[in-house]
Amino acid sequence: MSMTAKNQELSRFGFSFERGGAHTSRTMMLEELRALLTHIDRPEAEKSDYLQAIDDENCLGKRSGKTRTLTYRHLVDLYSLDHTNVLFRALLYFWNRDMDGQPLLALLCTYARDSIFRSSAPFILKFPEGATITRESLEEFIDAQEPGRFSKATLKSTAQNINSTWTKSGHLLGRARKVRSRARPTAGSLSYALLLGYLTGVRGQALFQTEYTKLLDCTFDKAIELAEEASRKGWIVFKRVGYVIEVLFPKLINQEEMEWLREQS
């Protein structure tokens, strides 16, 4: 299957491969997402309900109608806000079940939907704990991906927003001076990372070595421990016999989506 066809398949689950990304003007908007999902605590809520809460009810406290509309658009770009997409539906499933995991849950969804942010992961994750990461070095990295695509001002704001998101997720520490830290994965965030890998067609032990699980700064043994915890909680099905591992998501993937996955394979 070609990369374009593969991306089209994944788009049905809520992944996004648009060339742009919210990070040219915003972070992953963790605070806004928290406020929105507190205001509307219904997994079956429609996109129109989220729009009404942001635009009409101003649940996020924005000053102008234009700002409210832009905020909604950015949140849609980052999270889809569409419960028919398993990506967002699973995010909601873990959101209140694993509150400590919320920053990493938001990061994982953002990574799956924002190509500009996604491109920064290899740069950030390569640094060892304690290393200093300057905004200028991230700007150079972004510019090297597509030289001349962004103006100097856009490069600066994009790098600042990306660094801010990695800080909110626990991968960086500090304000002006960013230092590489280790994220703190939870059973919910690990389960969500495994699900994202599963949706891309990965199975078995390889699920613990995908780009999504790598975002968690997690050793294999720790990931197994968290998967076992999630399985005990009934969030996922995790079975392990020696080196043979099976992970299933009966509460997260519906019948139509399982048909799509069978078509992929």
Protein Blocks (a to p, Z undefined) as FASTA:
>chain_A
ZZklmmmmmmmnopacbfbdfklmpcehlmmmmmmmmmmccfkbcfklmmmmmmmnomno
pabfklmmmmmmmmmmmnoopakbmklmmmmmmmmmmmmlmmmmmmmmmmmmmmklmmmm
mmmmmpcghiacdfklmmmmmmmmmghkacfklmmmmmmmmmmmmmmnopagcjklccdd
dddddfklmmmmmmmmmmnopacjllmmcfklmmnopafklmmmmmmmmmmnomaccdde
hjbccdddfklmcfklmmmmmmmZZ
